[in-house]
């Protein structure tokens, strides 16, 4: 990694943390409208954003989660798994919009890990919690896709790192 990649990923992690802090009450419930999750779409522009996103999730969960230990395992794990699936799928999906659709669906589906976490921590019903966390993730990622696309048109995210 070069210095530019490290700096950009550090800034990305800081932005993820800051946005999570601003919406904290809505980011750690059984619905989870964590607006910072739209930054997950950066992975479709360049896989080098992986480290910034994962660090952002890690530190946001460390500083703001009411269930730190669970969120450091399940929350970070869910992000790592979903990002790696998206990176793998990018070999076969070349269109940016299609990549963002795949990324949205992968993150939505893998919310079963967060539902499992909430089942273990609070004995919430698994299927209903998966539905609510997945719905929140889907909405954030779907709203975030055109925003990230517009940011890419201005900032050329594929060449930034």
C-alpha positions, 0 to 999 in steps of 0.5 A: 500500500502506498501513502495515498491509499493509507491516508484515503482509507484513514479518512474513509474510516473517520468519515464512517465513524463520524456518520455513525456517531451522528445517527447512533440511536438508529444504527444499533437497534433491530432496524439499523438505519446506519447511514454510514453503511452507504460507504460500503458502495465504495468497494465497487469502485476500488477494492482498496477501500476494503481496509477503510470500511472495515476499520470504520466499522470496527472503531464505530462499533468499539466507540458507540455500540451498546454491545461492544463485544458482540458487535466487534465480532458479528458486525465487523465479521458481517462487513468483512464477509459481505465486502469479500463476496462483493470483491469476488463478484466484481470479476464477473460483474463489470457494470457499476450499477450492477455491482452496486445492486449486487453489493446491496443484495449481499449486504442485505442478505448477510444481515442474518449475522446481525440478527443472530447477534441480536438473538444471542444478546437479547433473545430477539426472534431471529427471522423477524430481526433478520427481516427488520435489519435487512430492510434497514440495510436495504433502504440505506444501501439503495438510497446510498447507491445513487449518492455514491455514483454521483460522488464517483462522477465528481471524485473519480473514486476508482482512481483516488486510492 
